[in-house]
Amino acid sequence: MNKLNNIKIGFFRNNPVLSLALGLTTALAVTGSVTTALGMGLLILLLVIVAGVLGGLLHKVTPSEMMIPVGLVLSAFLAKLGELLALAYMPTVASEVGIFIPLMAVNSLILFAAGTLTEKTSFGESMKNALLAGCAYVVALLAIAFLRELAVTGGIALLNPLSGVELFSFNLIPQQFTLSLFAGSAGALLMTAFVGGLFQAIGKSGNDKGGK
C-alpha cells in the first residue's frame, strides 16, 4: 500500500482504475452501459469527495496505527450511504448493479480517498487527491462503458440515471456485427485492458511531448 505514497493520480497516466486497479471490481460490474457507468460514477465521485473530507479531518485526531481500521469503518459507512442514495434516487441503476452496490464498502478507491493508503497529508491535499481520483474514475468508467455498449448493442442509449428518461441514442454498428462477448465478465476484463493500454499510450505520448 505504501507504494501509492509517491504516485500522482492522473486521467491517463496512473488512472485509479486502469493503472492502479483501485475500485476495479465495481468498475467491471457497472460498465455494461453508459447509463449505469454514469450513475455509479457520479455516486462514487460524491462518496470519494466525502471520504476525502472526513479522512482529512480524521487524520488530525487519529493515531497513525489506527487509520486503517478507522478508514475501513468510514468506507463501510459511505458504502451504506451510497446504497441508500442509489435506492432512493437511482432505482433503475441500483437494480442493474445489484449486489455490487454494497461491495463499495471494500472499494479501495474510497480507502485511498480516506487516506488509509497514503501518508498523512494536509486537509487541502486530501481534498485535491480525492477530487482528482474521483474524476479520473468517472472518466475511466465512461470510456469502458461506451466501448462495451457500442460493441454489444451497436449503439449507445443514454438515460438520465435519476429519472430513467432517455437523453439521446444512436446506432453505428449493424446488429450482425455486434459482439456479445463484451456483455460478460470476460469481455469486461478484455475491454478494461484495452482501454487501459490506450490510456497508457495517450499518457506516454503526452509525457514525451512535455505534457502532464
C-alpha positions as CSV (number, residue, x, y, z in Angstrom):
1,M,0.0,0.0,0.0
2,N,2.8,2.4,0.8
3,K,3.9,2.3,-2.9
4,L,0.9,4.6,-3.5
5,N,2.5,7.3,-1.4
6,N,4.6,8.8,-4.2
7,I,2.2,8.1,-7.1
8,K,0.4,11.1,-8.6
9,I,-3.1,10.2,-9.8
10,G,-3.9,11.3,-13.3
11,F,-6.6,10.8,-16.0
12,F,-4.4,8.9,-18.5
13,R,-1.2,8.2,-16.5
14,N,-1.8,6.4,-13.2
15,N,-5.6,6.3,-13.7
16,P,-7.0,4.8,-10.5
17,V,-9.0,2.1,-12.3
18,L,-6.9,1.4,-15.4
19,S,-3.4,1.7,-13.9
20,L,-3.7,1.2,-10.2
21,A,-6.7,-1.1,-10.2
22,L,-8.5,0.9,-7.4
23,G,-12.2,0.1,-7.4
24,L,-11.7,-2.4,-10.3
25,T,-14.3,-4.9,-9.2
26,T,-17.1,-2.3,-9.0
27,A,-15.9,-0.8,-12.3
28,L,-16.2,-4.1,-14.1
29,A,-19.7,-4.6,-12.8
30,V,-21.1,-1.1,-13.7
31,T,-19.7,-0.6,-17.2
32,G,-22.3,-2.7,-19.1
33,S,-24.0,0.5,-20.2
34,V,-23.1,4.2,-20.3
35,T,-26.2,5.0,-18.2
36,T,-25.1,2.7,-15.4
37,A,-21.5,3.8,-15.6
38,L,-22.5,7.5,-15.4
39,G,-24.9,7.0,-12.5
40,M,-22.5,4.9,-10.4
41,G,-19.5,7.0,-11.4
42,L,-21.2,10.2,-10.1
43,L,-22.2,8.4,-6.9
44,I,-18.6,7.1,-6.3
45,L,-17.3,10.6,-7.1
46,L,-19.6,12.0,-4.4
47,L,-18.5,9.3,-1.9
48,V,-14.8,9.8,-2.7
49,I,-15.1,13.6,-2.1
50,V,-16.9,12.9,1.2
51,A,-14.2,10.3,2.1
52,G,-11.5,12.9,1.4
53,V,-13.2,15.5,3.6
54,L,-13.8,13.1,6.5
55,G,-10.4,11.4,6.0
56,G,-8.6,14.7,6.1
57,L,-10.4,15.7,9.4
58,L,-9.8,12.2,11.0
59,H,-6.1,12.4,10.2
60,K,-5.8,15.3,12.7
61,V,-7.2,13.3,15.6
62,T,-6.5,9.7,14.8
63,P,-3.2,7.9,15.6
64,S,-1.4,6.6,12.5
65,E,-1.6,3.0,13.7
66,M,-5.4,3.3,13.9
67,M,-6.0,4.9,10.5
68,I,-6.6,1.6,8.6
69,P,-9.4,0.3,10.9
70,V,-10.9,3.8,11.1
71,G,-10.7,4.0,7.3
72,L,-12.5,0.7,6.9
73,V,-15.3,1.8,9.2
74,L,-15.5,5.1,7.2
75,S,-15.6,3.1,4.0
76,A,-18.4,0.9,5.2
77,F,-20.4,3.9,6.4
78,L,-20.0,5.6,3.0
79,A,-20.9,2.4,1.1
80,K,-24.2,2.2,3.1
81,L,-24.8,5.9,2.4
82,G,-24.2,5.3,-1.3
83,E,-26.5,2.3,-1.3
84,L,-29.3,4.3,0.3
85,L,-28.8,7.2,-2.1
86,A,-28.9,4.8,-5.1
87,L,-32.0,3.1,-4.0
88,A,-33.7,6.4,-3.3
89,Y,-32.7,8.4,-6.4
90,M,-31.4,5.9,-9.0
91,P,-33.6,2.8,-8.5
92,T,-33.2,1.6,-12.1
93,V,-29.4,1.8,-11.9
94,A,-29.4,0.2,-8.4
95,S,-31.4,-2.8,-9.7
96,E,-29.0,-3.3,-12.6
97,V,-25.9,-3.1,-10.4
98,G,-27.4,-5.3,-7.6
99,I,-25.0,-6.8,-5.1
100,F,-22.1,-4.6,-6.3
101,I,-23.5,-1.6,-4.5
102,P,-22.8,-3.0,-1.0
103,L,-19.4,-4.0,-2.3
104,M,-18.5,-0.4,-2.4
105,A,-17.6,-1.0,1.3
106,V,-14.4,-2.6,0.1
107,N,-13.8,-0.2,-2.7
108,S,-10.1,0.6,-2.5
109,L,-10.6,3.9,-4.2
110,I,-12.7,5.1,-1.2
111,L,-10.0,3.9,1.1
112,F,-7.4,5.8,-0.9
113,A,-9.5,8.9,-0.7
114,A,-9.9,8.5,3.0
115,G,-6.2,8.5,3.3
116,T,-5.6,4.9,4.6
117,L,-3.4,4.0,1.6
118,T,-1.3,7.2,1.7
119,E,0.9,9.1,4.1
120,K,-0.6,11.6,6.4
121,T,-1.4,14.7,4.3
122,S,-3.0,18.1,4.9
123,F,-6.7,18.6,4.6
124,G,-6.3,20.5,1.3
125,E,-4.1,17.8,-0.2
126,S,-6.6,15.1,0.8
127,M,-9.4,17.0,-0.9
128,K,-7.3,17.5,-4.0
129,N,-6.3,13.9,-4.2
130,A,-9.9,12.7,-3.6
131,L,-11.3,15.0,-6.3
132,L,-8.7,14.1,-8.9
133,A,-9.1,10.4,-8.2
134,G,-12.9,10.5,-8.3
135,C,-12.9,12.4,-11.6
136,A,-10.4,10.1,-13.2
137,Y,-12.5,7.2,-12.0
138,V,-15.6,8.6,-13.8
139,V,-13.6,9.1,-17.0
140,A,-12.4,5.5,-17.0
141,L,-15.9,4.1,-16.3
142,L,-17.4,6.1,-19.2
143,A,-14.7,5.1,-21.6
144,I,-15.0,1.4,-20.9
145,A,-18.8,1.6,-20.8
146,F,-19.0,3.4,-24.1
147,L,-16.9,0.9,-25.9
148,R,-18.6,-2.1,-24.3
149,E,-22.2,-0.9,-25.0
150,L,-21.2,0.0,-28.6
151,A,-19.7,-3.4,-29.2
152,V,-22.6,-5.3,-27.7
153,T,-25.6,-3.4,-29.0
154,G,-24.1,-1.5,-31.9
155,G,-25.1,1.9,-30.4
156,I,-25.5,4.0,-27.3
157,A,-28.6,4.8,-25.4
158,L,-28.0,7.2,-22.6
159,L,-30.7,7.6,-20.0
160,N,-31.0,10.0,-17.1
161,P,-29.7,8.0,-14.1
162,L,-32.2,9.8,-11.8
163,S,-35.4,9.7,-13.9
164,G,-34.8,7.0,-16.5
165,V,-35.7,9.4,-19.3
166,E,-33.8,8.8,-22.5
167,L,-31.4,11.7,-23.2
168,F,-30.1,10.5,-26.6
169,S,-29.4,7.4,-28.5
170,F,-27.7,6.4,-31.8
171,N,-26.6,3.3,-33.7
172,L,-23.3,2.8,-35.5
173,I,-22.8,-0.9,-35.9
174,P,-25.3,-3.2,-37.7
175,Q,-26.7,-5.9,-35.4
176,Q,-25.0,-8.8,-37.2
177,F,-21.6,-7.3,-36.4
178,T,-22.1,-6.8,-32.7
179,L,-20.0,-8.8,-30.2
180,S,-21.9,-10.3,-27.3
181,L,-18.6,-11.4,-25.7
182,F,-18.2,-8.0,-24.2
183,A,-21.5,-8.3,-22.3
184,G,-20.0,-10.8,-19.8
185,S,-17.2,-10.6,-17.2
186,A,-14.5,-11.9,-19.6
187,G,-15.4,-9.2,-22.1
188,A,-15.4,-6.6,-19.3
189,L,-11.8,-7.6,-18.4
190,L,-10.7,-7.5,-22.0
191,M,-12.2,-4.1,-22.7
192,T,-10.7,-2.7,-19.5
193,A,-7.3,-4.0,-20.5
194,F,-7.7,-2.5,-24.0
195,V,-8.8,0.9,-22.6
196,G,-6.1,0.8,-20.0
197,G,-3.5,0.2,-22.8
198,L,-5.0,3.1,-24.8
199,F,-4.9,5.5,-21.9
200,Q,-1.3,4.5,-21.1
201,A,-0.3,5.2,-24.7
202,I,-2.0,8.6,-24.6
203,G,-0.4,9.4,-21.3
204,K,3.1,8.4,-22.6
205,S,2.6,10.4,-25.7
206,G,1.7,13.5,-23.6
207,N,4.7,12.9,-21.4
208,D,7.1,12.7,-24.4
209,K,5.7,16.0,-25.6
210,G,6.1,17.6,-22.2
211,G,2.5,17.3,-21.1
212,K,1.3,16.2,-17.7
